Every structure is written in C-alpha cells, then in structure tokens.
Amino acid sequence: VHQATPFLAGLAVAAAALASKYGIQAWQAFKTQPPKPRLRKFCDGGFQPTMTRREAALILGVRENATADKVKEAHRRVMVANHLGGSLASKINKAKKVMVGKGKGSGSAF
C-alpha cells in the first residue's frame, strides 16, 4: 500500500500537466480567432422619402408595435450612444415622433 501512494501521486501530477497543456492550447486557439461582431447588420439602402413606421422602428431598433415608453427609451439610448447632431439626429427624432404617433407618415410600407 505504501508503494502505491507515490505512483498515484505521480499519476495525478501527470494528468494535471496534460490537462493544463491542452487547456493552454485551447485558450491560445480561442484568443487567435477573429472577434465576432456583436451588432446587427445594417439595413441596405437609404431613407424613404416619407418615413414609414417600419423605417422608424429600424432606426430606433424596436418593433413596429413597440409601446411609447419603449420607443422613448430606445430614442434616448441611440442619441446618448452616438452623441449625434445634425441631420442624423433629426432623422432619429423624426423616427421617435413617427413611432409615438405624433408625426406624418405613420403608415407601414407593407
């Protein structure tokens, strides 16, 4: 029994060394992978002549049937995240108005 203890200890050390080796190799392979984009793909094309509810929802990142509170939260999040000014900010503001129902062109394109 006393002779088996050093053998088992050596076996445990060897197993730990092998596990560490493969763990380090897996970590290095993971680190070299290109990062996956976290953002959704942008929509193709430009803006419609008259903003539709669908376009407004796409700009704000909400569903077409989103509540006014969700629209206002999404509007705030987009404006704060991008520190926007100028024509893009006005487009985002118009999207909020269309979604809340206070702007022209609140019909759906579909």
Backbone as a printed PyTorch tensor [residue, N CA C, xyz], in Angstrom:
tensor([[[  0.8250,  -1.1830,   0.0000],
         [  0.0000,   0.0000,   0.0000],
         [  0.8750,   1.2530,   0.0000]],

        [[  1.9870,   1.2090,   0.7090],
         [  2.8610,   2.3780,   0.7880],
         [  3.5570,   2.6480,  -0.5370]],

        [[  3.7410,   1.6500,  -1.3520],
         [  4.4140,   1.8390,  -2.6320],
         [  3.4440,   2.4020,  -3.6850]],

        [[  2.1620,   2.2260,  -3.4770],
         [  1.1760,   2.7110,  -4.4450],
         [  0.9590,   4.2090,  -4.3210]],

        [[  1.1860,   4.7850,  -3.1580],
         [  0.9290,   6.2040,  -2.9350],
         [  1.7930,   7.0940,  -3.8300]],

        [[  3.1050,   6.9000,  -3.9210],
         [  3.9030,   7.7490,  -4.8150],
         [  3.5070,   7.5670,  -6.2850]],

        [[  3.1520,   6.3390,  -6.6480],
         [  2.7170,   6.0910,  -8.0200],
         [  1.4430,   6.8770,  -8.3350]],

        [[  0.4640,   6.8400,  -7.4420],
         [ -0.7920,   7.5620,  -7.6460],
         [ -0.5750,   9.0820,  -7.6580]],

        [[  0.3320,   9.5540,  -6.8070],
         [  0.6390,  10.9850,  -6.7850],
         [  1.2760,  11.4010,  -8.1110]],

        [[  2.1820,  10.5880,  -8.6320],
         [  2.8190,  10.8770,  -9.9120],
         [  1.8110,  10.8550, -11.0510]],

        [[  0.8970,   9.9030, -10.9900],
         [ -0.1500,   9.8160, -11.9970],
         [ -1.0500,  11.0560, -11.9660]],

        [[ -1.3710,  11.5400, -10.7830],
         [ -2.2040,  12.7360, -10.6410],
         [ -1.4810,  13.9710, -11.1800]],

        [[ -0.1840,  14.0800, -10.9120],
         [  0.5970,  15.2120, -11.4150],
         [  0.6640,  15.1670, -12.9440]],

        [[  0.8620,  13.9800, -13.5050],
         [  0.9230,  13.8500, -14.9650],
         [ -0.4170,  14.2210, -15.6040]],

        [[ -1.5000,  13.7810, -15.0000],
         [ -2.8270,  14.1130, -15.5170],
         [ -3.0650,  15.6170, -15.4510]],

        [[ -2.6680,  16.2460, -14.3600],
         [ -2.8360,  17.6980, -14.2270],
         [ -1.9920,  18.4390, -15.2610]],

        [[ -0.7920,  17.9400, -15.5170],
         [  0.0820,  18.5820, -16.5060],
         [ -0.5240,  18.4740, -17.9050]],

        [[ -1.0450,  17.3060, -18.2590],
         [ -1.6780,  17.1440, -19.5630],
         [ -2.9170,  18.0230, -19.7080]],

        [[ -3.7270,  18.0780, -18.6650],
         [ -4.9220,  18.9180, -18.7070],
         [ -4.5410,  20.3840, -18.8670]],

        [[ -3.4900,  20.8100, -18.1630],
         [ -3.0410,  22.2000, -18.2800],
         [ -2.5420,  22.4920, -19.6910]],

        [[ -1.7810,  21.5450, -20.2520],
         [ -1.2430,  21.7260, -21.6030],
         [ -2.3730,  21.9210, -22.6080]],

        [[ -3.3680,  21.0470, -22.5750],
         [ -4.4790,  21.1670, -23.5210],
         [ -5.3470,  22.3900, -23.2340]],

        [[ -5.4710,  22.7350, -21.9840],
         [ -6.2160,  23.9480, -21.6390],
         [ -5.5460,  25.1970, -22.1850]],

        [[ -4.2260,  25.2730, -22.0780],
         [ -3.4790,  26.4250, -22.5970],
         [ -3.5690,  26.4720, -24.1210]],

        [[ -3.4640,  25.3120, -24.7730],
         [ -3.5880,  25.2800, -26.2310],
         [ -4.9690,  25.7340, -26.6850]],

        [[ -5.9980,  25.2940, -25.9770],
         [ -7.3600,  25.7040, -26.3350],
         [ -7.5390,  27.2050, -26.1290]],

        [[ -6.9980,  27.7510, -25.0530],
         [ -7.1110,  29.1870, -24.7820],
         [ -6.4000,  30.0040, -25.8600]],

        [[ -5.2050,  29.5630, -26.2670],
         [ -4.4750,  30.2910, -27.3040],
         [ -5.2110,  30.2270, -28.6520]],

        [[ -5.8130,  29.0860, -28.9540],
         [ -6.5950,  28.9770, -30.1890],
         [ -7.8130,  29.8880, -30.1300]],

        [[ -8.4380,  29.9910, -28.9690],
         [ -9.6020,  30.8670, -28.7970],
         [ -9.2150,  32.3290, -28.9640]],

        [[ -8.0650,  32.7120, -28.4120],
         [ -7.6340,  34.1070, -28.4950],
         [ -7.2960,  34.5290, -29.9150]],

        [[ -6.8390,  33.6040, -30.7520],
         [ -6.4450,  33.9760, -32.1080],
         [ -7.6220,  34.0430, -33.0660]],

        [[ -8.8060,  33.6110, -32.6450],
         [ -9.9810,  33.7000, -33.5100],
         [-10.3650,  35.1560, -33.6930]],

        [[-10.8210,  35.5260, -34.9020],
         [-11.2520,  36.9200, -35.0960],
         [-12.5000,  37.1960, -34.2750]],

        [[-12.6250,  38.4120, -33.7620],
         [-13.8090,  38.7330, -32.9510],
         [-15.0760,  38.7030, -33.7880]],

        [[-16.1290,  38.1980, -33.2010],
         [-17.4150,  38.1470, -33.8890],
         [-18.1420,  39.4650, -33.6470]],

        [[-18.7370,  40.0380, -34.6860],
         [-19.4370,  41.3130, -34.4860],
         [-20.6370,  41.1250, -33.5640]],

        [[-20.8040,  42.0500, -32.6680],
         [-21.9040,  41.9900, -31.7060],
         [-23.1160,  42.7730, -32.1800]],

        [[-22.9110,  43.6140, -33.1490],
         [-24.0090,  44.4430, -33.6340],
         [-24.7420,  43.7490, -34.7710]],

        [[-25.9860,  44.0970, -34.9130],
         [-26.7570,  43.5610, -36.0230],
         [-26.3080,  44.1900, -37.3240]],

        [[-26.5490,  43.4990, -38.4250],
         [-26.1900,  44.0170, -39.7380],
         [-27.0940,  45.2020, -40.0790]],

        [[-26.5060,  46.1920, -40.7040],
         [-27.2700,  47.3560, -41.1030],
         [-28.1910,  47.0110, -42.2680]],

        [[-29.2510,  47.7530, -42.3910],
         [-30.1910,  47.5550, -43.4890],
         [-29.6130,  48.1610, -44.7540]],

        [[-29.8530,  47.4990, -45.8760],
         [-29.3870,  48.0200, -47.1530],
         [-30.2800,  49.1730, -47.6080]],

        [[-29.6950,  50.0730, -48.3540],
         [-30.4720,  51.1650, -48.9320],
         [-30.4620,  52.4100, -48.0690]],

        [[-31.0780,  53.4520, -48.5970],
         [-31.1400,  54.7200, -47.8900],
         [-32.4910,  54.9260, -47.2270]],

        [[-32.7820,  56.1820, -46.9440],
         [-34.0410,  56.5200, -46.2990],
         [-35.1600,  56.6230, -47.3280]],

        [[-36.3880,  56.3890, -46.8680],
         [-37.5690,  56.5530, -47.7130],
         [-37.8810,  58.0560, -47.8210]],

        [[-38.5730,  58.4840, -48.8930],
         [-38.9260,  59.9100, -48.9940],
         [-39.7880,  60.3650, -47.8100]],

        [[-40.7670,  59.5440, -47.4350],
         [-41.5830,  59.8090, -46.2570],
         [-41.3330,  58.6700, -45.2880]],

        [[-40.9900,  59.0010, -44.0650],
         [-40.6450,  57.9600, -43.1070],
         [-41.8650,  57.1130, -42.7690]],

        [[-41.6850,  55.8180, -42.8870],
         [-42.7440,  54.8760, -42.5260],
         [-42.5010,  54.3830, -41.1040]],

        [[-43.5020,  53.7410, -40.5740],
         [-43.3850,  53.1710, -39.2310],
         [-42.2990,  52.0900, -39.1990]],

        [[-42.1830,  51.3380, -40.2850],
         [-41.1690,  50.2960, -40.3670],
         [-39.7670,  50.9150, -40.3300]],

        [[-39.5570,  51.9610, -41.1220],
         [-38.2550,  52.6280, -41.1490],
         [-37.9270,  53.2250, -39.7820]],

        [[-38.9270,  53.8220, -39.1500],
         [-38.7090,  54.4050, -37.8300],
         [-38.3160,  53.3270, -36.8320]],

        [[-38.9790,  52.1760, -36.8960],
         [-38.6530,  51.0740, -35.9840],
         [-37.2380,  50.5710, -36.2310]],

        [[-36.8230,  50.4970, -37.4970],
         [-35.4630,  50.0650, -37.8090],
         [-34.4190,  51.0470, -37.2910]],

        [[-34.6890,  52.3200, -37.4240],
         [-33.7440,  53.3420, -36.9500],
         [-33.5690,  53.2530, -35.4400]],

        [[-34.6760,  53.0760, -34.7230],
         [-34.6200,  53.0540, -33.2680],
         [-34.2910,  51.6830, -32.6940]],

        [[-34.3880,  50.6450, -33.5120],
         [-34.0810,  49.3060, -33.0260],
         [-35.1810,  48.7030, -32.1790]],

        [[-36.4300,  49.0290, -32.4970],
         [-37.5770,  48.4740, -31.7730],
         [-38.5120,  47.8090, -32.7770]],

        [[-39.5210,  47.1170, -32.2600],
         [-40.5300,  46.5230, -33.1330],
         [-41.5320,  47.5970, -33.5490]],

        [[-42.2450,  47.3350, -34.6410],
         [-43.2310,  48.3140, -35.1220],
         [-44.3530,  48.5330, -34.1230]],

        [[-44.6520,  47.5330, -33.3100],
         [-45.7430,  47.6600, -32.3350],
         [-45.2370,  47.9860, -30.9380]],

        [[-44.0630,  48.5910, -30.8320],
         [-43.4860,  48.9290, -29.5290],
         [-44.3240,  49.9930, -28.8280]],

        [[-44.3230,  49.9350, -27.5080],
         [-45.0500,  50.9320, -26.7230],
         [-44.3080,  52.2650, -26.7630]],

        [[-45.0140,  53.3230, -26.3920],
         [-44.4040,  54.6590, -26.3870],
         [-43.2200,  54.7130, -25.4290]],

        [[-43.3250,  54.0360, -24.2890],
         [-42.2160,  54.0280, -23.3370],
         [-40.9810,  53.3490, -23.9170]],

        [[-41.1800,  52.2350, -24.6180],
         [-40.0450,  51.5330, -25.2460],
         [-39.4180,  52.4040, -26.3270]],

        [[-40.2520,  53.1190, -27.0770],
         [-39.7450,  53.9900, -28.1360],
         [-38.9170,  55.1170, -27.5280]],

        [[-39.4190,  55.7310, -26.4660],
         [-38.6880,  56.8340, -25.8290],
         [-37.3690,  56.3540, -25.2470]],

        [[-37.3620,  55.1600, -24.6490],
         [-36.1270,  54.5940, -24.0970],
         [-35.1310,  54.3030, -25.2240]],

        [[-35.6090,  53.7300, -26.3250],
         [-34.7270,  53.4290, -27.4590],
         [-34.1720,  54.7170, -28.0620]],

        [[-35.0020,  55.7400, -28.1630],
         [-34.5740,  57.0380, -28.6990],
         [-33.4650,  57.6230, -27.8310]],

        [[-33.6610,  57.5990, -26.5310],
         [-32.6470,  58.1250, -25.6170],
         [-31.3450,  57.3410, -25.7380]],

        [[-31.4510,  56.0090, -25.8050],
         [-30.2770,  55.1490, -25.8860],
         [-29.4800,  55.4200, -27.1690]],

        [[-30.1770,  55.5680, -28.3020],
         [-29.4910,  55.8250, -29.5740],
         [-28.8260,  57.1910, -29.5560]],

        [[-29.5180,  58.1810, -29.0550],
         [-28.9550,  59.5330, -29.0300],
         [-27.7440,  59.6190, -28.0980]],

        [[-27.8270,  59.0010, -26.9330],
         [-26.7130,  59.0540, -25.9820],
         [-25.5300,  58.2360, -26.5060]],

        [[-25.8030,  57.0840, -27.0810],
         [-24.7250,  56.2100, -27.5450],
         [-23.9300,  56.8310, -28.6900]],

        [[-24.5650,  57.6320, -29.5080],
         [-23.8930,  58.1590, -30.6860],
         [-23.5060,  59.6230, -30.5870]],

        [[-23.9300,  60.3310, -29.5590],
         [-23.6250,  61.7570, -29.3850],
         [-23.8610,  62.5000, -30.6930]],

        [[-25.0530,  62.3450, -31.2120],
         [-25.3480,  62.8170, -32.5620],
         [-25.7540,  64.2790, -32.6080]],

        [[-25.5420,  64.8400, -33.7530],
         [-26.0050,  66.1750, -34.0490],
         [-26.3180,  66.2540, -35.5200]],

        [[-26.9920,  67.2890, -35.9430],
         [-27.2370,  67.4930, -37.3630],
         [-28.3580,  66.6530, -37.9280]],

        [[-28.2060,  66.2660, -39.2000],
         [-29.3080,  65.6360, -39.9210],
         [-29.6220,  64.2370, -39.4080]],

        [[-28.6240,  63.4930, -38.9550],
         [-28.9070,  62.1530, -38.4430],
         [-29.7040,  62.2300, -37.1430]],

        [[-29.3800,  63.1840, -36.3020],
         [-30.1460,  63.3570, -35.0680],
         [-31.5860,  63.7440, -35.3790]],

        [[-31.7890,  64.5690, -36.3900],
         [-33.1580,  64.9440, -36.7470],
         [-33.9180,  63.7500, -37.3010]],

        [[-33.2150,  62.8550, -38.0100],
         [-33.8460,  61.6460, -38.5300],
         [-34.2600,  60.7370, -37.3710]],

        [[-33.4260,  60.6280, -36.3590],
         [-33.7550,  59.8060, -35.1910],
         [-34.9150,  60.4290, -34.4240]],

        [[-34.9110,  61.7380, -34.2830],
         [-36.0350,  62.4120, -33.6220],
         [-37.3300,  62.2030, -34.4000]],

        [[-37.2530,  62.2610, -35.7290],
         [-38.4410,  62.0400, -36.5430],
         [-38.9350,  60.6030, -36.3960]],

        [[-38.0010,  59.6560, -36.2930],
         [-38.3760,  58.2550, -36.0880],
         [-39.1450,  58.0860, -34.7820]],

        [[-38.7030,  58.7920, -33.7540],
         [-39.4110,  58.7270, -32.4680],
         [-40.8260,  59.2750, -32.6310]],

        [[-40.9690,  60.4010, -33.3130],
         [-42.2930,  61.0040, -33.4970],
         [-43.2190,  60.0920, -34.2900]],

        [[-42.6740,  59.4340, -35.3200],
         [-43.4920,  58.5260, -36.1270],
         [-43.9460,  57.3500, -35.2790]],

        [[-43.0480,  56.8050, -34.4700],
         [-43.3960,  55.6340, -33.6670],
         [-44.3820,  55.9800, -32.5600]],

        [[-44.2400,  57.1520, -31.9660],
         [-45.1520,  57.5510, -30.8930],
         [-46.4860,  58.0020, -31.4760]],

        [[-46.4860,  58.3990, -32.7550],
         [-47.7240,  58.7630, -33.4160],
         [-47.9320,  60.2550, -33.5490]],

        [[-46.8720,  61.0300, -33.3900],
         [-47.0080,  62.4840, -33.4580],
         [-46.4540,  63.0630, -34.7530]],

        [[-46.1140,  62.1850, -35.7130],
         [-45.5420,  62.6850, -36.9610],
         [-46.2760,  62.1620, -38.1650]],

        [[-45.9690,  62.7360, -39.3080],
         [-46.5780,  62.2990, -40.5560],
         [-45.9370,  60.9930, -40.9950]],

        [[-46.6470,  60.2570, -41.8340],
         [-46.0750,  59.0490, -42.4140],
         [-46.0530,  57.8930, -41.4450]],

        [[-47.0500,  57.7700, -40.5870],
         [-47.0430,  56.7000, -39.6070],
         [-47.5650,  55.3970, -40.1590]],

        [[-47.8590,  55.3480, -41.4650],
         [-48.3220,  54.1060, -42.0680],
         [-47.1780,  53.1580, -42.3270]],

        [[-47.4740,  51.9060, -42.4430],
         [-46.4540,  50.9110, -42.7280],
         [-46.2530,  50.7870, -44.2260]],

        [[-45.0410,  50.4400, -44.6290],
         [-44.7450,  50.2670, -46.0330],
         [-45.2770,  48.9550, -46.5580]],

        [[-45.6890,  48.0650, -45.6450],
         [-46.1510,  46.7380, -46.0480],
         [-47.5860,  46.5090, -45.6720]]])
